[in-house]
Structures are given as structure tokens and as C-alpha cells.
Amino acid sequence: MGKCGRVFVFGAALCLVWLAGVANAHYNHYHVMGSVYCDTCRIQFISRVSTMMEGATVRLECRNITSGVQTFKSEAVTDNLGMYNIRVDGDYEDDICEIMLIKSPDKECTEISTDVYAKQSAKISLTSNNGEATDIRNANPLGFMRNTPLPECPEVLKELDMIDVNGKPQVGPI
């Protein structure tokens, strides 16, 4: 093969490598990370007596904003630190994506809040068109509520200045 032929083959190979890079640049990968805890005082946020839950199941679901059709679904189980990591391939710019609690491994801590203002899900943006420079998406912590609050919860509420003048909690469903 002559010099001109080698230059042509090299140029064609270079174009193929460039095209593969361009095609791959439009395919996004994300890691949705978060944690699950047991809300031992039923206050719907983490306190000093909350415990992280190993073995809890969460689900990530994405639905198209316009049609409501589900476009992605994946489940994960938390590790010994109560953390999960869900890999997502693709861009979901036209979707609403959220993490939901599915199953608790602790029979004493199984309740999922139905309170409108404390819905136990975390919305996640899974698009590169939102200004976020990293592929890691951190979800807010989610908590199962303990069936009965721990005995030390009134003290915790007092520390948090969440007890009214009559000694009653100033929070949700205790």
C-alpha cells in the first residue's frame, strides 16, 4: 500500500474513533445515591437517636412529565451503612424521577408516612441539561417510622425545642 493509501486508512480510522466518541458523549450514566434510616421518634427527619437501616429496599421510578408513562424503574437494597447506589443509563430530561421506600427489614420500623407534607420520596434530576457537572445524584435521606417511639424521644424533642408549653410534641404523628 502506498503512502497515500496509508494516509487514507489512518484518516478513516481517526474519523471512526471521533464518531464513536461523539455518539458516546450523548449517552449519560448516573449514580443515584442516598440513605435510609429508622425514624425512631416519628418526627420525619433524622435525629441523634435515628438509626441507619441495612437491608431496606428502595425503588427509583421515572415517568414522562406529559404522558405519565413509566420510562425507568430500578430497585436497590441498602448496605451496612444504610446507603444505596442505583446506576442509571440514559438521559431523563422530560421525566419526573423519584426514589421511594419499598420494604423495611426491621419489623419495629415499617411505617411509611402518608402525610402530604412529609411524603417519603425524593425527587432526582437525571439529565445533563441542568447545570450539574457530576454524574452523581444525591437523594435526600428517607425514613421508615418506628411503630412506637423510643422512650428517649421526649428528651430529644425537648433538645430540639419541639415541645410546647404543655409538654406535648409540636410535630407530626407521634
Residue pairs with C-beta under 8 A, 6 or more apart in sequence:
1 9
26 91
27 89
27 90
28 89
28 90
28 91
28 126
28 127
28 128
28 135
29 87
29 88
29 89
29 135
30 87
30 88
30 89
30 126
30 135
30 136
30 137
31 85
31 86
31 87
31 88
31 135
31 136
31 137
32 60
32 85
32 86
32 88
32 99
32 124
32 126
32 137
32 139
33 83
33 84
33 85
33 86
33 136
33 137
33 138
33 139
34 58
34 83
34 84
34 99
34 122
34 138
34 139
34 140
34 141
34 142
35 52
35 78
35 81
35 82
35 83
35 84
35 141
35 142
36 52
36 53
36 56
36 58
36 78
36 82
36 84
36 101
36 141
36 142
36 143
36 144
37 46
37 50
37 51
37 52
37 53
37 82
37 141
37 142
37 143
37 144
38 50
38 51
38 52
38 53
38 104
38 106
38 108
38 109
38 143
38 144
38 145
38 146
39 45
39 46
39 47
39 50
39 109
39 143
39 144
39 145
39 146
40 47
40 49
40 50
40 51
40 109
40 146
40 149
40 150
40 153
41 47
41 49
41 50
41 146
41 149
41 150
41 153
41 156
41 157
41 174
42 111
42 145
42 146
42 149
42 153
42 171
42 172
42 173
42 174
43 153
43 157
43 162
43 169
43 171
43 172
43 174
44 113
44 115
44 118
44 143
44 145
44 171
44 172
45 143
46 141
46 143
47 156
47 160
48 156
48 159
49 150
49 152
49 153
49 156
50 143
52 78
52 81
52 82
52 83
53 78
53 82
53 104
53 105
53 106
53 109
53 144
54 78
54 79
54 80
54 81
54 82
54 105
55 77
55 78
55 105
56 77
56 78
56 82
56 84
56 101
56 103
56 104
56 105
56 144
57 75
57 76
57 77
57 78
57 101
57 102
57 103
58 75
58 76
58 77
58 78
58 84
58 86
58 99
58 100
58 101
58 102
58 142
59 73
59 74
59 75
59 99
59 100
59 102
60 72
60 73
60 74
60 75
60 76
60 86
60 88
60 97
60 98
60 99
60 124
61 70
61 72
61 73
61 97
61 98
61 100
62 70
62 71
62 72
62 73
62 92
62 95
62 96
62 97
62 126
63 69
63 70
63 71
63 95
63 96
63 97
64 71
64 94
64 95
65 94
65 95
65 96
66 94
71 92
71 95
72 88
72 90
72 92
72 95
72 97
72 126
74 86
74 87
74 88
75 102
76 84
76 85
76 86
77 84
78 84
86 99
88 126
90 126
91 126
91 127
91 128
91 129
92 126
92 127
93 126
93 127
93 129
93 130
95 126
96 123
97 123
97 124
97 125
97 126
98 121
98 122
98 123
98 124
99 121
99 122
99 124
99 139
99 142
100 120
100 121
100 142
101 112
101 120
101 121
101 142
101 143
101 144
104 110
104 144
106 144
108 146
108 147
108 148
109 144
109 145
109 146
109 147
110 144
110 147
111 144
111 145
111 146
111 147
112 120
112 144
112 145
113 119
113 120
113 145
113 172
113 173
115 172
115 173
118 172
120 142
120 143
120 144
121 142
122 139
122 140
122 142
124 137
124 139
125 132
125 137
126 137
145 173
149 174
153 174
154 163
154 167
154 169
157 163
157 169
157 170
157 171
162 169
162 170
162 171
163 169
163 170
164 170
